[in-house]
Amino acid sequence: MSERTQRALRSILDSAGWRDAPLSALQIAPSANMLPTSLPIGTLASAALGATGLAAAALWQLRGGKLQQVGVDTRAATLAMTSATYLRVNGEAVKSWDPITGYYRVRDGEWVYLHGNFAHLRDGLLKLFDVPNDPAALRAALATWSAADIEDAAGQRGLCGVVVRTPAAWESHPQARATTALPLIEITRIGDAPPQPPASAARPLSDIRVLDLSRVIAGPMTARTLAEHGATVLQVGATHLPSIESLVIDTGFGKHSCAVDLDTAAGVHALHGLIDNADIFLNAYRPGALERRGFSPAALAERRPGIVYVTISAFSRAGPWAQRRGYDTLVAAASGLTWTGSGDPARLPCQPLDYLTGYLGAFGAMLALQRRAQQGGSWHVQLSLERTSAWIREMTAALGREDTVASMVPPAAEIADLYAESPSLFGSLRHLKPVVQMSDTPARWERPPVPLGSDPALWPA
């Protein structure tokens, strides 16, 4: 692998405290920059995916397997950062954005970014600014507001609107200072339990049960990645929660899916029953939402000693914005990643905060399983989109920007070798294959995605 990729990989391993990773087993094939951005996204993506492969290989060794070879193609890793863009359902592209979501110039000449891809968030913004569902009307109304007032009003109402900052402006913000003080991946022991060495099995994560309480991209990608290596993943949602079908499909490979209403005693009882036989509990809801219902890391470590609890948030556990709702493009706009320095701000050609955080979450979960096997204990793995954004900024400063910039993301016709096809209840799917190549336990999904709530709230037999 290149020296730049080695440095990025080392920063991941050092953050998680994995000093003896079997680096000799990993090969990362280089590639020219395939994205229309100078940020070193491909380098970081190949490092993150390489880390997941190494963690899976280490767990395979704990199960009695030999050290296997792990391969990552930087080309495939780069395009994995925009996986939903390449998803086809019955031959049609399905990724979309709500017309309200986007950048707006406001009264003081600054820019704000509003995110309304869920209907309730869109409608909340329209109500806040007293306009109909019309981007032109919203644009006119916002021209009478200051950027700071929009950010404050949206934050107070649990809506998604931020000032579009330069990197320097964000780095001086109290939230940025609080977040960058944290590790990229924070893994802490939160309870005692005897070591749980895994038995021999067919794949690195065979018999590992994962409860996936997450939506959109980052959290679901963590669980999807665990499923690639053999984990049994049960996605837990509720019928009253909104969803975006294209993302349900893109992140749903390898999963079962059930519906549980945690506002009812029966729902709480059902989730407790699932937790009793779970190995990993993934919480990527707004901070406090599950904790208030009794599903905090401490509560689960007491109930199910040996649990690995993974938390993914928007702005981290620290700082004045710790409780704020956020998504990839919103965090990127606030933290300076979409500031161009000239011309209008624009979304990145991929969603690296979501996908990188998702892969890093799977890496952290597998590393916690390794520690559980060797040391015992219950473990808490914490990540955030903003800490991943800070990592991108740090690595860009350390590695430099890309020398070349593509004019556009590659069209689907140019990446046929990276595609697979799967029948599903949604229709015929054409999608990107798993990136990580494992010599002895090839990464694969054992089932296609299913509509939310398709399965009972029980562990599959």
C-alpha positions, 0 to 999 in steps of 0.5 A, a space after each residue: 500500500 502507499 505511504 499515504 494509505 499506511 499513515 491513514 491506516 495507522 491513525 485508525 489503529 492508534 485511535 483504537 489502541 490496536 498495537 499488534 494488528 497483523 499488517 502483513 496480511 493486508 494489501 491495498 491496491 492504489 487507484 487514481 482519484 475517482 471523485 470530483 473533490 481534492 479531499 483524499 477520500 479514496 485513501 481514507 476509505 481504503 484505510 477504513 475498509 482495510 481496518 475492517 478486514 484486519 479485524 475480521 481476520 483477527 477474529 477468524 484467528 481467534 476461532 482457530 483459523 489461520 491468518 488469512 490475506 486481506 485485500 482492498 481495491 482503492 477504486 472499489 473503496 472510493 465508490 463505496 463512499 457513494 454506494 446508494 448512487 450506484 444502486 439500481 432497482 429494476 434497472 432504475 436509479 433510486 437515490 433522491 433528495 427532497 427539493 427543500 434540502 440544500 444551500 441558501 444565501 441569507 440576509 447577511 450574505 452568509 450561507 446556511 444548509 437545511 436538511 429536510 429529507 424526512 417529511 417531518 423535518 422538512 415540514 418543521 422547517 417550512 413551519 418555522 419559516 412560515 412558507 409553503 412547500 416551495 424552495 423559491 418561497 423558502 429562499 425568499 423567506 430566508 433572505 430576511 434572516 441572519 445565518 446565526 438566527 437560522 442555526 439557533 432557531 433550527 437547533 432549538 426546535 430539533 430541526 436541521 439547519 446550520 451555518 455553512 462555515 469555513 474550516 477555520 471558522 468551525 475549528 474555533 467553534 466550541 463544538 469543534 474543540 470538544 469533538 476533536 479532543 476525543 478519539 476517532 474511535 472511542 472504545 471503553 470497558 463499561 462492565 465486568 464479564 468473563 472472557 467469551 472466546 468464540 468457538 470454531 465456525 464457518 466465518 469470522 462473525 458466525 453466531 454473533 448476534 447484532 441488534 441494529 437500532 439505526 436508520 439512514 446510512 452510518 449506523 446501518 452501514 456498521 451493521 451491514 458490514 458486520 453481516 458481510 462477515 457472517 453476523 446475524 443482524 436483526 434491524 429493529 425499527 417501528 412502524 411509525 418511524 419514517 424511512 427512505 426506501 432507497 437507503 433501506 435497500 442500500 444498507 439492508 443487505 444481510 439483515 433481518 428486520 422487525 418492528 418494535 414499539 418502545 412506547 409500549 410495555 410489550 415493545 420494551 419487553 420484546 427488546 429486552 428479550 432480544 438483548 438477552 441473547 445479543 452480542 452487539 447493540 447498535 444505537 444510532 438514534 438521536 442521543 438520549 432517545 433510547 437511553 431515556 427508555 432504559 437502554 443505556 450502555 450501563 443498563 445493558 452491560 448490567 442486564 447482558 454482561 459481555 455486551 458490545 454497545 456501539 453508539 453513533 451520533 452526529 456531533 459526538 458525546 461532548 460539546 454544546 451540540 452533543 444533543 443535536 440531530 444531524 446527517 452527513 451533509 449537514 455536519 459536512 456543511 457546518 464543519 467546513 468540508 463543503 466550503 469551496 473558497 470561491 463560488 457557491 458551497 456544494 455537497 460533496 460528490 459522496 457521503 464520506 461521513 456516513 460511510 466512513 463512520 459506518 465502516 469504522 463503527 464495524 471495525 470498532 465493534 469487531 475490536 471490542 469483540 476481540 477484547 471481550 474474547 481475550 479480556 472479558 468485560 462489556 464494551 462501549 464503542 463511540 463514534 460521531 460524524 463530526 469526529 470523522 469530519 475532523 479526521 478527514 480535515 486532519 488527514 488532509 492536512 497531514 497527507 495533502 490533497 489529491 493531485 488530480 480531480 475527476 470531472 464526475 463520479 464514474 458512470 455505472 457503465 464504467 464499473 461493471 466489474 464492481 457490481 452484483 445482482 440480487 433478487 429481492 422483495 423490492 425487485 431486481 437489485 444491481 448493487 456494489 459488491 462488498 469491497 474487502 477481499 478475504 482469502 479464506 472467508 470471502 465477504 458476502 451477504 447471505 440474504 438480500 435486503 427486506 422491507 422494514 418489519 418483514 420478520 418477527 421480533 425473534 432471533 432467527 433459528 
